[in-house]
């Protein structure tokens, strides 16, 4: 009896078959896009200086500002630096469709929101780390030692004071500004190429640094201490006979 080799193949579902499901079922309960959505929904946009359009009694109403904010945060975290590309993501990306509730703003509206709210977007990136802390997505570890001066496992690189933290935050702000300028440049040139690897890596590092240094500054201000160490929280850069001693 001849063997049918096609019996084991998995075939696609009929495109015309009717199914009953919701958009929410397509996004897992622990998906990162849900964190982004919760972050934006918690925000009060007025203190962040967002430009809120006045609703008119006539004509087509505008998109809610949080729609664009969610889209830009998604694009920022995924290295999407063009308003035209963000528009395409609204049409084909199931994560973005869930995030925006299937709304599909055009690239003109997306670009105008960024131009009118560049400062507010920078303020929002700063608040992101505060949301992560409230959601208990940042944690730490406490290590205790006695009062003897000993060399700590904490290096000088991981010891911070207010000036050092502010210097890093200034760098992050400059990188954020560069990201926004790249969006403007790409919109004008309408580039269709893939994201530059080097720039994408910088944006990923920027996201991590923003979380790190904002949390350090907030912790340092709350502790009323002149410095803070991240590897060993009890470690300090000590002065011994007028010389800076290794962190201990």
Beta strands, then each sheet from edge to edge (+ up, - down):
strand 1: 159-161
strand 2: 227-229
strand 3: 238-240
strand 4: 243-245
sheet 1: 1+ 2-
sheet 2: 3+ 4-
end
